[in-house]
Amino acid sequence: MTEEEPRIVNLSELTGRVDIEPDYHVDLPDTDQFVVVAGANYPAAATRYDHPNVAAMQDKVFHTRAYWPDGRKKWFQHAGRDFYFVIPRNKISLVFQKGYSYVPVVINGQTFRLSVTGGTFNGWTDFVGQKAHIGIDATVKVLNLLAEVAMPPVEIKSGTLLEIEALSQSDAAQFVELVAGHLCRSRLQEGHRLILHDGWSYDGSQGSFLVASKPKGRQFYIANNGHGAFRATYKAIDWTKTAAENGFVVEGPAQENRIGPITPCDTD
């Protein structure tokens, strides 16, 4: 016996609270368009994507988590870029399936999960806003699927104006550090130089040190200060300063909003 396929209903036929199952509901906004946000990770080709129907884009520091075998959380940071698409309501369909803060929808024939807020309210209710993120692992293929059904910025109604907050100085610096890390790890070789982070030193110095070798598959370099060699681990290296020391150009975070303002970060 095969499991029955879930219902799929166009959002133009739905509004307000939708009962998926007796103990699970989805609350939909009354809006003609949705802002769907898709992220891509550096240095993937998708981070260089552009299309006339991209409403906005912004470089960011993404945070993801995983778990140790004993259940403890571990957090990771990634340099990435968010792409914003304004998609008409009638181009999105709801999958009648439990999502629990990750509401399944179909856009242009592809199933995505909208990351939303949810909680216990007569069972579990997921609240979909006008703007929702679908994750940070988008490929060029995924971005093209979204762009094909998205509205050009010149056609977007004023009610869908999108405000984007600029990165804080600390987030911008961390973004540069993460991108510099990708760049240095792909380019550093014997004869280049590296510099250690504040709080790290070898023989009383943070460098610069001469790169002697890079053991294959290991997360450290063998470096030399003229008196002896040591292991410079990835976490000890200041990638931003190392990139500058070797003349590697690292661009700062980019951002563009084609349908609204970019507001200053209120934490700077």
Number of C-alpha atoms within 10 A of each C-alpha: 3 4 5 6 9 12 11 15 15 16 18 16 10 16 13 12 14 16 13 18 13 9 13 20 25 25 17 17 15 13 14 16 23 22 22 20 24 22 25 27 21 17 14 14 11 21 22 11 16 16 11 13 22 24 28 22 23 21 24 24 22 17 12 11 9 11 10 8 7 6 8 8 10 10 9 10 13 19 24 26 26 24 29 28 27 30 23 18 18 14 18 22 22 25 22 21 18 19 22 18 19 19 24 21 23 17 19 16 11 10 14 18 18 21 22 18 15 19 12 11 11 10 11 19 24 25 19 21 17 15 18 20 19 19 15 19 13 21 18 16 10 15 22 18 15 25 23 16 18 25 20 19 19 11 9 17 13 9 9 17 17 19 13 18 14 21 24 14 12 11 14 17 15 19 25 20 21 19 22 25 21 14 18 20 16 9 13 19 15 14 13 19 20 27 24 23 16 10 7 16 15 17 10 7 12 19 20 17 23 20 21 18 17 18 10 8 6 9 13 19 25 17 26 21 17 8 6 9 16 16 15 23 14 15 12 17 22 19 25 25 18 25 25 15 14 15 9 16 11 16 10 14 21 13 18 16 18 18 21 16 14 17 11 12 12 9 8 9
